């Protein structure tokens, strides 16, 4: 660009490009002679370039500052990292869709307060995490849009006196736009804060999934069996299969939260424009990215290889107490106000508990003690009927879940999820 604009000669530009290619090869091969006495990576590279091409190396830094160069480098790095992360999110989404598709008719308890609430399809439960990851992908894509801005040309803080063609540079480097204020451009790290926030939310979703996998794989639940490569044994108890990978993900979520608070704290007191504090933005970024990407990879493998135990889920779903809401809806369908129906079924459920019986074990005569609206068909309420009844968009009925699966597959095809 400097040569195109007549700021430096074509000869010097060619020499700089040729020398920089040699420098890059040395760095990639591990043969670059780093010198600790030089101030930083920039000075090391410029000194090495001078050794290769002579005085023309002194023109390398024309029209730029380390401030706008580093801001550009971080944005280039993060753009690539976001795209890689999006692919990993979609891979996990694909694993969830495949597991849901393979178990479309399986019913399990749905929980509130970790207490059995209502029967739901296992596929519906898995697709809840698909939706969380969908929002994560949307946030990452939005973060990419704000990262995709070129600050180069802003100089140290005030812009440049040279006739730089910033739009041409943006196109060459793959940026969609250029920054509009030089002071903001060199000191802006909002896009990094935003990425940390996106990562923290995604890790929170993964941590919630981890907690459920820990519970589901326990003897008390026994809903799934995690593959051996995602569990470890005990040093003392030979029978143990600990869900360590899920637990580690749950633990590492706090680490990512910490990096979000760290970058916010670094930024909160900085006057315009560049300050050395901004050097603290790199280590946290690299660690958050490594943690998030590794966790996404592990979860895609863990979900795709886990074995579902249908008989345990089905047995748990047969708990007739979970049909209490359906019994109340039964009364509502026969004209009783819902709040009154709620009270009737609450009393009915207490009656059954006091006698150590389930709702399905009560006789019609016992039902009718609480309301004359009960007829013999109330004895035929089942988990299957409960699930089928919730046939509205977003519900757990087989028809709605199949529609959600089709939409999920369509979305993955559109976004290139593999």
LINUR-V953020 format. One record per residue. SS is DSSP state (H for helix, E for strand, - for the rest). PHI is phi in radians with two decimals (none if undefined). Layout:
SS|PHI, SS|PHI
//
This chain:
-|none, -|-1.02, -|-1.24, -|-1.03, -|-1.55, -|1.32, -|-1.43, -|-2.25, -|-1.38, H|-1.06, H|-1.08, H|-1.15, H|-1.09, H|-1.07, H|-1.13, H|-1.11, H|-1.09, H|-1.09, H|-1.16, H|-1.17, H|-1.10, H|-1.16, H|-1.08, H|-1.05, H|-1.07, H|-1.09, H|-1.14, H|-1.13, H|-1.48, -|1.41, -|-1.83, -|-1.18, -|-1.47, -|-1.14, -|-2.16, -|-1.17, -|-1.27, -|-1.42, -|-1.11, -|-2.80, H|-1.07, H|-1.12, H|-1.19, H|-1.06, H|-1.18, H|-1.14, H|-1.11, H|-1.15, H|-1.12, H|-1.09, H|-1.11, H|-1.58, H|-2.12, H|1.48, H|-1.09, H|-1.04, H|-1.07, H|-1.17, H|-1.58, -|-0.98, -|-1.54, -|-1.03, -|1.34, -|-2.51, -|-2.17, H|-1.07, H|-1.08, H|-1.36, H|-1.21, H|-1.11, H|-1.02, H|-1.19, H|-1.03, H|-1.11, H|-1.16, H|-1.07, H|-1.08, H|-1.22, H|-1.01, H|-1.12, H|-1.14, H|-1.10, H|-1.08, H|-1.11, H|-1.15, H|-1.04, H|-1.11, H|-1.23, H|-1.05, H|-1.19, H|-1.13, H|-1.17, H|-1.02, H|-1.07, H|-1.09, H|-1.14, H|-1.12, H|-1.15, H|-1.18, H|-1.15, H|-1.12, H|-1.32, -|-2.32, -|-1.06, -|-1.63, -|-1.38, E|-1.81, E|-2.42, E|-1.27, E|-1.67, E|-2.09, E|-2.29, -|0.98, -|1.05, E|-1.95, E|-1.02, E|-1.98, E|-2.51, E|-1.23, E|-2.45, E|-1.33, H|-0.96, H|-1.08, H|-1.10, H|-1.10, H|-1.10, H|-1.21, H|-1.08, H|-1.26, H|-1.02, H|-1.15, H|-1.04, H|-1.17, H|-1.08, H|-1.13, H|-1.03, H|-1.12, H|-1.11, H|-1.15, H|-1.10, H|-1.12, H|-1.22, H|-1.08, H|-1.00, H|-1.07, H|-1.43, H|-1.37, -|-1.41, E|-2.24, E|-1.50, -|-1.58, -|-1.02, -|1.87, -|-1.40, -|1.18, -|-1.22, -|-2.93, -|-1.94, -|1.68, -|-2.35, -|-1.42, -|-1.53, -|-1.38, -|-1.23, -|-1.77, H|-1.19, H|-1.11, H|-1.15, H|-1.09, H|-1.03, H|-1.13, H|-1.11, H|-1.59, -|1.45, -|-1.63, -|-1.52, E|-2.73, E|-1.99, -|-1.18, -|-1.84, -|-2.51, H|-1.12, H|-1.20, H|-1.16, H|-1.07, H|-1.40, H|-1.95, -|-1.31, -|-2.27, H|-0.98, H|-1.11, H|-1.26, H|-1.02, H|-1.10, H|-1.12, H|-1.05, H|-1.14, H|-1.04, H|-1.13, H|-1.11, H|-1.13, H|-1.11, H|-1.13, H|-1.09, H|-1.13, H|-1.14, H|-1.17, H|-1.12, H|-1.12, H|-1.02, H|-1.06, H|-1.21, H|-1.13, H|-1.07, H|-1.17, H|-1.09, -|-1.53, -|-1.36, -|-1.10, -|-1.12, -|-1.66, -|1.15, -|-1.33, E|-2.40, E|-2.19, -|-1.35, -|-1.10, H|-0.98, H|-1.21, H|-1.98, -|-2.32, E|-2.34, -|-1.58, -|-1.70, -|-1.25, -|-2.05, -|-1.76, -|-1.17, -|-1.46, -|-1.28, -|-2.28, E|-1.39, -|-1.40, H|-1.09, H|-1.15, H|-1.14, H|-1.14, H|-1.10, H|-1.09, H|-1.07, H|-1.22, H|-1.22, H|-1.05, H|-1.10, H|-1.09, H|-1.21, H|-0.98, H|-1.08, H|-1.16, H|-1.08, H|-1.14, H|-1.11, H|-1.21, H|-1.10, H|-1.23, H|-1.03, H|-1.42, -|-1.13, -|-2.02, -|-1.50, -|-1.32, -|-1.17, -|-2.04, -|-1.29, -|-2.38, H|-1.10, H|-0.92, H|-1.15, H|-1.11, H|-1.34, H|-1.42, H|-1.39, H|-1.03, H|-1.12, H|-1.07, H|-1.09, H|-1.25, H|-1.06, H|-1.10, H|-1.10, H|-1.12, H|-1.14, H|-1.14, H|-1.09, H|-1.14, H|-1.07, H|-1.08, H|-1.09, H|-1.19, H|-1.06, H|-1.21, H|-1.16, H|-1.20, H|-1.24, H|-1.86, -|-1.26, E|-1.74, E|-1.49, -|-1.95, H|-1.02, H|-1.10, H|-1.24, H|-1.14, H|-1.09, H|-1.07, H|-1.17, H|-1.27, -|-1.42, -|-1.09, H|-1.21, H|-1.05, H|-1.25, H|-1.62, H|-1.01, H|-1.13, H|-1.14, H|-1.14, H|-1.10, H|-1.09, H|-1.02, H|-1.20, H|-1.06, -|-1.11, -|-1.86, -|1.80, -|-1.41, -|-1.01, H|-1.05, H|-1.10, H|-1.17, H|-1.10, H|-1.03, H|-1.15, H|-1.08, H|-1.25, H|-1.06, H|-1.14, H|-1.09, H|-1.14, H|-1.11, H|-1.03, H|-1.17, H|-1.09, H|-1.06, -|-1.78, -|1.14, -|-2.21, -|-1.66, H|-1.00, H|-1.23, H|-1.60, -|-1.40, -|-1.49, H|-1.08, H|-1.04, H|-1.18, H|-1.03, H|-1.27, -|-1.12, -|-1.75, -|-2.90, -|-1.26, -|-1.29, -|-1.23, -|-2.11, H|-1.04, H|-1.17, H|-1.14, H|-1.30, H|-1.82, -|-1.16, -|-2.36, H|-1.08, H|-1.07, H|-1.16, H|-1.07, H|-1.14, H|-1.08, H|-1.19, -|-1.55, -|-1.79, -|-2.16, -|-0.91, -|1.59, -|-1.47, -|-1.72, -|-1.13, H|-0.95, H|-1.14, H|-1.24, H|-1.19, H|-1.09, H|-1.10, H|-1.15, H|-1.13, H|-1.10, H|-1.14, H|-1.12, H|-1.13, H|-1.08, H|-1.10, H|-1.14, H|-1.16, H|-1.15, H|-1.67, -|1.35, -|-1.16, -|-2.10
//
